[in-house]
Amino acid sequence: MSLTTPSPQPGRERLRHLVIGSTDGVQGAINHLHLLQYAERLEWSRLFTIPESGILITPEQGEVFSYLLRYRQLG
């Protein structure tokens, strides 16, 4: 699976958000970010099922990475 990298836009920094979890968990996070007026629901890609081979994320040189792990209550 490959996610396209759009061309840089002058005066704007590209930030890539990745939410991985169950379908309900991912949709819940997207809905929460929408309620916070951070991102419209329609701006997110469709949901992708992660294949058995996994996924590989290749950052560009000079980019940094931060990871946040949160748990949500089920039920």
GROMACS elastic network, one bead per residue, 0.5 to 0.9 nm:
[ bonds ]
;  ai    aj funct       b0    kb
    1    50     6  0.88024   500
    1    51     6  0.87595   500
    1    55     6  0.70442   500
    1    56     6  0.82937   500
    2    55     6  0.88453   500
    2    56     6  0.86478   500
    2    57     6  0.87385   500
    5     8     6  0.86984   500
    6     9     6  0.87033   500
    6    14     6  0.89295   500
    8    11     6  0.89717   500
    8    12     6  0.75834   500
    8    13     6  0.77385   500
    8    14     6  0.73073   500
    9    12     6  0.55675   500
    9    13     6  0.75556   500
    9    14     6  0.82688   500
   10    13     6  0.83017   500
   19    25     6  0.88046   500
   19    26     6  0.60658   500
   19    29     6  0.76651   500
   19    30     6  0.83968   500
   20    23     6  0.87383   500
   20    25     6  0.82131   500
   20    26     6  0.64207   500
   21    24     6  0.80364   500
   21    25     6  0.57882   500
   21    26     6  0.57454   500
   22    26     6  0.60567   500
   22    27     6  0.84360   500
   23    26     6  0.53022   500
   23    27     6  0.60842   500
   23    28     6  0.84027   500
   23    47     6  0.77876   500
   24    27     6  0.51898   500
   24    28     6  0.59115   500
   24    29     6  0.86063   500
   25    29     6  0.62284   500
   25    30     6  0.86705   500
   25    72     6  0.77182   500
   26    29     6  0.51564   500
   26    30     6  0.62446   500
   26    31     6  0.85743   500
   26    47     6  0.84898   500
   27    30     6  0.50634   500
   27    31     6  0.60350   500
   27    32     6  0.84999   500
   27    47     6  0.88721   500
   28    31     6  0.50367   500
   28    32     6  0.60583   500
   28    33     6  0.86425   500
   29    32     6  0.50053   500
   29    33     6  0.62019   500
   29    34     6  0.85301   500
   30    33     6  0.52124   500
   30    34     6  0.61990   500
   30    35     6  0.87416   500
   30    39     6  0.78586   500
   30    40     6  0.82625   500
   30    41     6  0.63652   500
   30    44     6  0.78852   500
   31    35     6  0.62366   500
   31    36     6  0.86985   500
   31    39     6  0.89180   500
   31    40     6  0.84930   500
   31    41     6  0.67443   500
   32    35     6  0.50650   500
   32    36     6  0.63112   500
   32    37     6  0.86697   500
   32    38     6  0.88368   500
   33    36     6  0.50536   500
   33    37     6  0.63490   500
   33    38     6  0.53101   500
   33    39     6  0.58613   500
   33    40     6  0.78294   500
   33    41     6  0.83319   500
   34    38     6  0.57230   500
   34    39     6  0.51106   500
   34    40     6  0.52728   500
   34    41     6  0.61275   500
   35    38     6  0.75492   500
   35    39     6  0.84502   500
   35    40     6  0.87025   500
   36    39     6  0.79244   500
   37    40     6  0.71577   500
   39    42     6  0.83978   500
   39    43     6  0.67936   500
   39    44     6  0.81359   500
   40    43     6  0.54224   500
   40    44     6  0.75172   500
   41    44     6  0.58915   500
   41    45     6  0.89783   500
   42    45     6  0.76065   500
   42    46     6  0.89774   500
   44    47     6  0.85800   500
   45    48     6  0.83864   500
   48    51     6  0.89153   500
   50    53     6  0.79829   500
   50    54     6  0.59169   500
   50    55     6  0.67988   500
   51    54     6  0.53038   500
   51    55     6  0.73761   500
   52    55     6  0.87768   500
   59    62     6  0.82686   500
   59    63     6  0.62646   500
   59    64     6  0.79348   500
   59    65     6  0.84874   500
   60    63     6  0.56997   500
   60    64     6  0.88356   500
   61    64     6  0.86874   500
